[in-house]
Amino acid sequence: MTERIVLAYSGGLDTSVAIGWIGEATGAEVIAVAVDVGQGGESLETIRQRALGCGAVEAYVADASDEFANEYCMPTLKANALYQGHYPLVSAISRPVIVKHLVKAAREFGATTVAHGCTGKGNDQVRFEVGIQTLGPDLKCIAPVRDLALTRDKAIAFAEEKGLPIETTKKNPYSIDQNVWGRAVETGYLEDIWNAPTKDIYDYTAAPEFPPAPDEVTISFEAGVPVAIDGVKVTPLQAIKELNRRAGAQGVGRIDVVEDRLVGIKSREIYEAPGAMALITAHKHLEDITVEREQARFKATVGQRWSELVYDGQWFSPLKRSLDAFIEDTQKHVSGDIRMTLHGGQAVVNGRRSETSLYDFDLATYDTGDTFDQSMARGFIELWGMSAKVASGRDIRVAGK
């Protein structure tokens, strides 16, 4: 029986050429697997037909947009996950769901190997291969660009020689990855980190310098998940899409950062994540009134470690699974409404309410009706500072000898 290889297929030049390239290099049949994670653009059927036209023996397509929003974006939101304080893990969280469908297709079509289009420099090769090793430990992995020397100029020449049904002359200087949670742009002109991004880079966001009138939005959450916008019920996918539209129109969610890649190099990245950044901002402000102080402080540390694990391709790891359990427990009372104004590149919270709030007006007020017993403060301060006071006395005593 001829060996079969499952290929993570995007419909672009590199993975289209990889179908025939892999076949010639290995003698295997190629099954192309395309996964919709809300990236927009061409229909899945168009991509499927292109894969078949490029020589795939089968083309498996999966609409995973709701699955991605529910099972990958929502845990990211609950963690307030921002890698190095900036990046909402746009690409990192899409890889595990793609891996899940690659392994599923490998089982369905009897494949022994999974292929992806990543280079040897990036994070995605790790995310794909660690995920495949975890979900399908018996499967082998190959990367045509990395392992079979499939460079872009070779890809163009191969496509023209074989007459493949893809555009090969269009020159896009950037590497772009996008899904419903956001959009990532790198390489080309951006590799000089002194260069400012040009207008043509952006697609999900309008220029914030000339915004339309301020847009006030109320987002309702239940247990950390958005369930309504301006009183209209929404699914997680609908919430992200609606805020992509409204926050994007105001230029919210543009990120320009030099980040630390897993492979040890620094890389300049431009991200657009209007819906993600608006939701994370709203969610964090709701946590501020519903999560107890010490729990919130520790959750910030957990969220940072969670972000690092996911960025580093450890979505399926035991530690990440344990952190998920802690984060999920913190969300029990994260329910209520956040009102925010979207305008000029910013999402500013100006109202919050919750039936599970820990904010007590009578304790917080400085006006008549204050229920806080101020006489407690003196003794509290004495005890709180006791350790430092004793240590200071010791230091003075030792210094005087």
C-alpha positions as CSV (number, residue, x, y, z in Angstrom):
1,M,0.0,0.0,0.0
2,T,1.3,3.4,-0.9
3,E,2.3,5.6,2.0
4,R,0.1,8.6,2.7
5,I,1.0,12.0,4.1
6,V,-1.4,14.5,5.6
7,L,-0.4,18.1,4.7
8,A,-1.6,21.2,6.6
9,Y,-2.9,23.1,3.7
10,S,-3.5,26.9,3.5
11,G,-4.3,27.2,-0.2
12,G,-1.2,29.5,-0.8
13,L,1.8,29.0,-3.0
14,D,4.1,27.1,-0.6
15,T,1.6,24.5,0.6
16,S,0.1,24.1,-2.9
17,V,3.5,23.4,-4.4
18,A,4.3,21.1,-1.4
19,I,1.6,18.6,-2.5
20,G,3.6,17.7,-5.7
21,W,7.0,18.4,-4.1
22,I,6.3,15.9,-1.3
23,G,5.0,13.3,-3.7
24,E,8.1,13.5,-5.9
25,A,10.5,13.5,-2.9
26,T,8.9,10.7,-1.0
27,G,6.7,8.7,-3.4
28,A,3.8,9.1,-1.0
29,E,0.2,10.2,-1.7
30,V,-0.8,13.5,-0.2
31,I,-4.0,14.4,1.6
32,A,-4.5,18.1,2.0
33,V,-6.2,19.3,5.2
34,A,-7.6,22.9,5.4
35,V,-9.0,24.2,8.6
36,D,-11.2,27.3,8.9
37,V,-10.4,29.2,12.1
38,G,-12.1,32.3,10.9
39,Q,-9.4,33.6,8.7
40,G,-11.8,34.8,6.0
41,G,-10.8,35.0,2.3
42,E,-11.5,32.2,0.0
43,S,-14.2,29.6,0.7
44,L,-13.2,26.1,1.9
45,E,-14.6,24.6,-1.3
46,T,-12.4,26.8,-3.4
47,I,-9.4,25.8,-1.4
48,R,-10.4,22.1,-1.5
49,Q,-10.6,22.2,-5.3
50,R,-7.2,23.9,-5.6
51,A,-5.7,21.2,-3.5
52,L,-7.1,18.5,-5.7
53,G,-6.0,20.4,-8.8
54,C,-2.4,20.5,-7.4
55,G,-2.4,16.7,-7.1
56,A,-3.8,15.8,-3.7
57,V,-5.5,12.4,-3.7
58,E,-7.9,13.7,-1.0
59,A,-8.8,17.1,0.3
60,Y,-10.3,17.3,3.9
61,V,-11.8,20.6,4.9
62,A,-13.0,21.5,8.4
63,D,-15.0,24.5,9.6
64,A,-13.5,24.8,13.0
65,S,-14.4,28.5,13.6
66,D,-16.9,27.9,16.4
67,E,-14.7,25.2,17.9
68,F,-11.7,27.6,17.8
69,A,-13.7,30.5,19.4
70,N,-15.2,28.3,22.2
71,E,-12.3,26.0,23.1
72,Y,-9.2,28.1,22.2
73,C,-10.1,31.8,22.2
74,M,-12.2,31.7,25.4
75,P,-9.5,30.0,27.6
76,T,-7.1,32.7,26.2
77,L,-9.5,35.4,27.3
78,K,-10.1,33.9,30.7
79,A,-6.3,33.9,31.2
80,N,-6.0,37.5,30.0
81,A,-3.2,36.0,28.0
82,L,-0.7,38.5,26.5
83,Y,2.7,37.0,25.7
84,Q,5.4,39.4,27.1
85,G,2.6,41.7,28.0
86,H,1.7,42.5,24.3
87,Y,0.8,39.6,22.1
88,P,-2.7,37.9,22.4
89,L,-1.4,34.6,21.0
90,V,-3.1,35.0,17.6
91,S,-1.2,32.3,15.8
92,A,-0.2,30.2,18.8
93,I,-3.7,29.3,19.8
94,S,-4.8,28.3,16.3
95,R,-2.1,25.7,15.9
96,P,-3.5,23.2,18.4
97,V,-6.9,23.1,16.8
98,I,-5.3,22.6,13.4
99,V,-3.1,19.8,14.8
100,K,-6.3,18.2,16.2
101,H,-7.8,18.0,12.7
102,L,-4.5,16.9,11.1
103,V,-4.3,13.9,13.4
104,K,-8.0,13.2,12.9
105,A,-7.5,13.2,9.1
106,A,-4.4,11.0,9.4
107,R,-6.4,8.4,11.3
108,E,-9.3,8.7,8.8
109,F,-7.2,8.3,5.7
110,G,-4.6,5.9,7.0
111,A,-1.6,8.3,6.9
112,T,1.7,7.6,8.7
113,T,3.1,11.1,8.4
114,V,2.0,14.7,8.9
115,A,3.6,17.6,7.0
116,H,3.4,21.4,7.6
117,G,4.8,24.4,5.8
118,C,6.9,26.0,8.5
119,T,10.5,27.1,8.3
120,G,13.3,26.2,10.7
121,K,13.4,29.7,12.2
122,G,9.9,30.1,13.6
123,N,7.7,29.0,16.5
124,D,5.1,27.2,14.5
125,Q,7.3,24.2,13.6
126,V,7.5,23.5,17.3
127,R,3.8,24.1,17.9
128,F,2.8,21.7,15.1
129,E,5.3,18.9,15.9
130,V,4.9,18.9,19.6
131,G,1.1,18.9,19.2
132,I,1.3,16.0,16.7
133,Q,3.7,14.1,19.0
134,T,1.2,14.5,21.8
135,L,-2.0,13.6,20.0
136,G,-0.5,11.1,17.5
137,P,2.8,9.8,19.0
138,D,3.0,7.1,16.3
139,L,3.0,9.7,13.5
140,K,6.1,11.1,11.8
141,C,6.5,14.8,10.9
142,I,8.1,16.5,7.9
143,A,8.4,20.1,6.9
144,P,9.0,20.6,3.1
145,V,10.4,24.1,3.5
146,R,12.7,23.0,6.2
147,D,13.4,19.4,5.5
148,L,13.0,19.1,1.7
149,A,14.7,22.4,0.7
150,L,11.5,23.9,-0.8
151,T,12.5,27.6,-1.1
152,R,10.1,30.3,-2.5
153,D,12.0,30.6,-5.8
154,K,11.9,26.8,-6.2
155,A,8.2,26.8,-5.4
156,I,7.4,29.4,-8.1
157,A,9.5,27.5,-10.7
158,F,7.8,24.2,-9.8
159,A,4.3,25.7,-10.0
160,E,5.0,27.2,-13.4
161,E,6.6,24.0,-14.7
162,K,3.7,21.9,-13.6
163,G,1.1,24.4,-14.6
164,L,-0.5,24.4,-11.1
165,P,-3.7,26.4,-10.6
166,I,-2.2,29.0,-8.3
167,E,-0.9,32.6,-8.7
168,T,2.9,32.6,-8.7
169,T,3.8,36.0,-9.9
170,K,2.2,38.1,-7.2
171,K,5.0,39.5,-4.9
172,N,3.9,40.0,-1.3
173,P,6.8,41.1,0.8
174,Y,5.1,40.1,4.1
175,S,4.4,36.8,5.8
176,I,0.8,37.0,7.1
177,D,-1.2,34.6,9.3
178,Q,-4.7,35.4,10.4
179,N,-7.8,34.0,12.1
180,V,-10.8,35.4,13.9
181,W,-8.7,36.2,17.0
182,G,-6.3,38.4,15.1
183,R,-3.8,38.9,12.3
184,A,0.0,38.6,12.4
185,V,2.4,40.3,9.9
186,E,6.2,39.9,9.7
187,T,9.3,39.9,7.4
188,G,10.1,42.2,4.5
189,Y,10.4,45.9,5.2
190,L,9.5,45.2,8.9
191,E,12.7,43.4,9.6
192,D,14.5,46.7,10.0
193,I,13.1,47.5,13.4
194,W,13.6,51.3,12.9
195,N,11.1,51.3,10.0
196,A,7.6,52.3,10.9
197,P,4.7,50.1,9.6
198,T,3.2,51.4,6.3
199,K,-0.5,51.7,5.8
200,D,-0.7,48.7,3.5
201,I,0.2,46.3,6.3
202,Y,-3.2,46.7,8.1
203,D,-6.4,45.0,7.2
204,Y,-8.4,44.4,10.4
205,T,-8.1,48.0,11.7
206,A,-8.7,51.4,10.3
207,A,-6.2,54.2,10.9
208,P,-6.8,55.5,14.5
209,E,-5.7,59.0,13.6
210,F,-9.0,59.8,11.9
211,P,-11.6,57.8,13.7
212,P,-15.4,58.0,13.4
213,A,-17.5,59.2,16.3
214,P,-16.9,57.3,19.6
215,D,-18.6,54.0,19.9
216,E,-20.0,53.0,23.3
217,V,-20.5,49.3,23.8
218,T,-21.7,47.1,26.7
219,I,-20.3,43.6,26.9
220,S,-22.0,41.1,29.2
221,F,-20.1,38.1,30.7
222,E,-21.1,34.9,32.4
223,A,-18.3,33.0,34.2
224,G,-15.7,34.9,32.1
225,V,-17.3,34.3,28.7
226,P,-19.0,37.1,26.7
227,V,-22.7,36.3,26.3
228,A,-24.2,39.5,25.0
229,I,-23.3,42.8,23.3
230,D,-25.5,45.8,24.0
231,G,-28.1,43.4,25.3
232,V,-28.1,41.1,22.3
233,K,-27.2,37.5,23.0
234,V,-24.1,36.3,21.2
235,T,-21.9,33.2,20.9
236,P,-18.2,33.6,21.6
237,L,-17.5,33.6,17.8
238,Q,-20.2,36.3,17.2
239,A,-18.8,38.4,20.1
240,I,-15.2,38.3,18.6
241,K,-16.5,39.1,15.1
242,E,-18.7,42.0,16.3
243,L,-15.9,43.5,18.3
244,N,-13.4,43.0,15.4
245,R,-15.8,45.1,13.3
246,R,-16.5,47.8,15.9
247,A,-13.1,48.1,17.6
248,G,-11.4,47.6,14.2
249,A,-13.3,50.6,12.8
250,Q,-11.7,52.7,15.6
251,G,-8.2,51.4,15.1
252,V,-8.2,49.4,18.4
253,G,-5.8,46.5,18.7
254,R,-2.7,47.5,16.7
255,I,0.5,46.0,18.2
256,D,4.1,46.6,17.1
257,V,6.5,44.6,19.1
258,V,9.9,42.8,19.1
259,E,9.3,39.5,20.8
260,D,11.4,36.6,22.0
261,R,10.9,33.6,19.8
262,L,11.1,30.1,21.2
263,V,14.1,29.3,19.0
264,G,16.2,32.0,20.7
265,I,16.0,34.9,18.2
266,K,14.1,38.2,18.5
267,S,11.6,38.9,15.9
268,R,9.7,42.1,14.9
269,E,5.9,41.4,14.6
270,I,2.9,43.5,13.8
271,Y,-0.4,42.3,15.1
272,E,-4.0,43.4,14.7
273,A,-6.4,42.0,17.2
274,P,-9.3,44.5,17.7
275,G,-11.8,42.1,19.1
276,A,-9.3,40.2,21.2
277,M,-7.8,43.3,22.8
278,A,-11.3,44.9,23.5
279,L,-12.5,41.6,25.1
280,I,-9.3,41.2,27.2
281,T,-9.6,44.8,28.4
282,A,-13.3,44.3,29.4
283,H,-12.7,41.0,31.0
284,K,-9.8,42.2,33.1
285,H,-11.9,45.1,34.4
286,L,-14.7,42.8,35.3
287,E,-12.2,40.5,37.2
288,D,-11.0,43.6,39.1
289,I,-14.4,43.8,40.8
290,T,-15.3,40.1,41.1
291,V,-12.0,38.2,41.9
292,E,-10.6,38.4,45.5
293,R,-7.3,40.3,45.9
294,E,-4.8,37.4,46.6
295,Q,-6.5,35.2,44.0
296,A,-6.2,38.0,41.4
297,R,-2.5,38.6,42.2
298,F,-1.7,35.0,41.8
299,K,-3.8,34.7,38.7
300,A,-1.7,37.4,37.0
301,T,1.4,35.2,37.5
302,V,-0.5,32.1,36.3
303,G,-1.7,34.0,33.2
304,Q,1.8,35.0,32.3
305,R,3.1,31.4,32.7
306,W,0.1,30.1,30.7
307,S,0.9,32.6,27.9
308,E,4.5,31.4,27.8
309,L,3.5,27.7,27.6
310,V,1.0,28.3,24.8
311,Y,3.5,30.5,22.9
312,D,6.0,27.7,23.2
313,G,3.8,25.0,21.8
314,Q,2.8,23.4,25.1
315,W,-1.0,23.6,24.7
316,F,-1.5,19.9,25.4
317,S,1.1,19.8,28.3
318,P,0.2,18.6,31.8
319,L,1.3,22.0,33.3
320,K,-0.9,23.9,31.0
321,R,-3.8,21.6,31.8
322,S,-3.3,22.2,35.5
323,L,-3.2,25.9,35.0
324,D,-6.4,25.7,33.1
325,A,-8.1,24.2,36.1
326,F,-6.9,27.1,38.3
327,I,-8.0,29.7,35.8
328,E,-11.4,28.1,35.3
329,D,-11.9,28.1,39.1
330,T,-11.2,31.9,39.2
331,Q,-14.0,32.5,36.7
332,K,-16.9,31.3,38.8
333,H,-18.0,34.9,39.8
334,V,-16.7,36.8,36.7
335,S,-20.2,37.7,35.6
336,G,-21.6,41.1,34.8
337,D,-21.5,44.0,32.4
338,I,-18.7,46.2,31.2
339,R,-19.3,49.5,29.4
340,M,-16.5,50.8,27.3
341,T,-15.9,53.5,24.7
342,L,-14.0,52.6,21.5
343,H,-12.4,55.6,19.9
344,G,-9.1,56.6,18.3
345,G,-7.2,53.4,18.8
346,Q,-8.3,52.9,22.5
347,A,-10.8,50.8,24.3
348,V,-11.6,52.6,27.6
349,V,-13.7,51.1,30.3
350,N,-16.0,53.7,31.9
351,G,-18.6,51.5,33.7
352,R,-18.9,48.1,35.4
353,R,-21.7,46.3,37.3
354,S,-22.0,42.8,38.7
355,E,-24.3,40.9,41.1
356,T,-21.2,39.0,42.2
357,S,-19.1,42.2,42.7
358,L,-16.8,42.5,45.7
359,Y,-17.0,46.3,45.5
360,D,-18.9,47.6,48.6
361,F,-20.0,51.2,48.1
362,D,-20.6,51.7,51.8
363,L,-17.0,50.6,52.7
364,A,-15.5,52.5,49.8
365,T,-17.3,55.9,50.2
366,Y,-15.7,58.9,52.0
367,D,-19.1,60.5,52.5
368,T,-21.8,60.1,55.1
369,G,-22.9,56.5,55.4
370,D,-19.3,55.2,55.5
371,T,-19.4,51.8,57.3
372,F,-15.6,51.4,57.5
373,D,-14.3,51.4,61.1
374,Q,-11.3,53.7,60.9
375,S,-10.2,52.8,64.4
376,M,-9.0,49.4,63.2
377,A,-6.3,51.0,61.0
378,R,-3.9,52.0,63.8
379,G,-3.5,48.5,65.2
380,F,-3.4,47.0,61.7
381,I,-0.5,49.3,60.7
382,E,1.5,48.4,63.8
383,L,1.2,44.7,63.1
384,W,1.8,45.0,59.4
385,G,5.0,47.0,59.9
386,M,6.2,44.9,62.9
387,S,8.6,42.7,60.9
388,A,10.3,45.6,59.1
389,K,10.5,47.6,62.4
390,V,12.3,44.7,64.2
391,A,14.7,44.2,61.3
392,S,15.4,47.9,61.1
393,G,16.2,47.9,64.8
394,R,18.6,45.0,64.4
395,D,20.4,46.8,61.5
396,I,20.9,50.0,63.6
397,R,22.1,47.9,66.5
398,V,24.6,46.0,64.4
399,A,25.8,49.1,62.6
400,G,26.6,50.8,65.9
401,K,29.0,48.1,67.1
